[in-house]
Amino acid sequence: MNNENTSDSPHFISLNEAAEMTKGTRITFIPGVQALYAEALKNICFAKSIPVIRALHPVMGIDKDTGEDRQARLYELTSQTGLPTMFHDEERPRNVWTEQLALAERIGGSGSPPLIPASFEQRVEMFGLCAVVLGEDGLVWNMRILNDGPLSRKYGFSDDASAAAPAKIAEVITLIDTCLQRQAEQGSPYLVGDALTAADIYWATMSMCVTATPPEIMPVTQQNKGMLKFFAANSQLPMIANVLSKRIEDHQRYILTTYCETPAVLGGDPL
Ligand SMILES: N[C@@H](CCC(=O)N[C@@H](CS)C(=O)NCC(=O)O)C(=O)O
């Protein structure tokens, strides 16, 4: 594992530096913040023994000094602005989790576990589970529109959509819980088959938006303390609290502490 991945105060290069490099895997992050898609990709790369060079993801909004859109260069490079974007060697940037996962699977270190099952039948299960967690109108999508704000507006916030979100989130949690129960009955601690897949890593990471996660797993920083409070408060919403089981928590903790780097290395300013 590369030091950049394991250091307590990781180094971040600029977006332009990342785009200009012709070797290595570069991923954009916001220091100190566990933006979940970026956090999940970091965890996927960790499990695949891929050394990651961290780059700064420009945040939404207008730069006060220049009056310019802070994400203009990112848009020029990737035709989108979502966090994270991933560069590898001289390949085109990857911005969507399905493509990022396929790339990670291909470039992973020898001896690292496959995260996409060889069996197509199991791929149906694996990608299906991931899609209801990461895809449009899935768990994270609905978590983002729980409250009004610039990010939720980007994802179709309306009073009606927001009011419908907790029930959709609860439905996904129940689906995962039922799956884990079925798997436990077969003697497997994983979501699909009898081995780790990307579904375990994505779910364990993304589910942190509906759990209070201890600092041994997710450290508190100046930059993420508000987000951690929001995630913990989500776990108390009655519809969500009703369906969060010990099984969900045990699986999340097991996957994060066994296959991902914990405590998570975020950079930023520790509290
Ligand atoms: N594009 C990613 C999702 C990443 C994503 O939705 N990131 C959000 C933050 S949670 C973001 O940066 N949105 C702002 C934008 O797209 O400009 C995917 O589909 O895999």
PDBQT file of the ligand as one rigid body, heavy atoms in Angstrom, charges set to zero:
ROOT
HETATM    1  N1  LIG A 301     -21.419  10.578 -10.376  1.00  0.00    +0.000 N 
HETATM    2  C1  LIG A 301     -21.361   9.631  -9.322  1.00  0.00    +0.000 C 
HETATM    3  C2  LIG A 301     -22.076  10.096  -8.087  1.00  0.00    +0.000 C 
HETATM    4  C3  LIG A 301     -21.287  11.111  -7.367  1.00  0.00    +0.000 C 
HETATM    5  C4  LIG A 301     -22.171  12.146  -6.762  1.00  0.00    +0.000 C 
HETATM    6  O1  LIG A 301     -23.389  12.080  -6.875  1.00  0.00    +0.000 OA
HETATM    7  N2  LIG A 301     -21.554  13.107  -6.122  1.00  0.00    +0.000 N 
HETATM    8  C5  LIG A 301     -22.277  14.207  -5.570  1.00  0.00    +0.000 C 
HETATM    9  C6  LIG A 301     -21.994  14.371  -4.098  1.00  0.00    +0.000 C 
HETATM   10  S1  LIG A 301     -22.767  13.080  -3.182  1.00  0.00    +0.000 SA
HETATM   11  C7  LIG A 301     -21.804  15.477  -6.251  1.00  0.00    +0.000 C 
HETATM   12  O2  LIG A 301     -20.640  15.789  -6.228  1.00  0.00    +0.000 OA
HETATM   13  N3  LIG A 301     -22.750  16.197  -6.856  1.00  0.00    +0.000 N 
HETATM   14  C8  LIG A 301     -22.536  17.472  -7.389  1.00  0.00    +0.000 C 
HETATM   15  C9  LIG A 301     -22.396  17.466  -8.879  1.00  0.00    +0.000 C 
HETATM   16  O3  LIG A 301     -22.603  16.429  -9.533  1.00  0.00    +0.000 OA
HETATM   17  O4  LIG A 301     -22.070  18.538  -9.386  1.00  0.00    +0.000 OA
HETATM   18  C10 LIG A 301     -21.926   8.306  -9.748  1.00  0.00    +0.000 C 
HETATM   19  O5  LIG A 301     -23.038   8.267 -10.292  1.00  0.00    +0.000 OA
HETATM   20  O6  LIG A 301     -21.247   7.341  -9.507  1.00  0.00    +0.000 OA
ENDROOT
TORSDOF 0
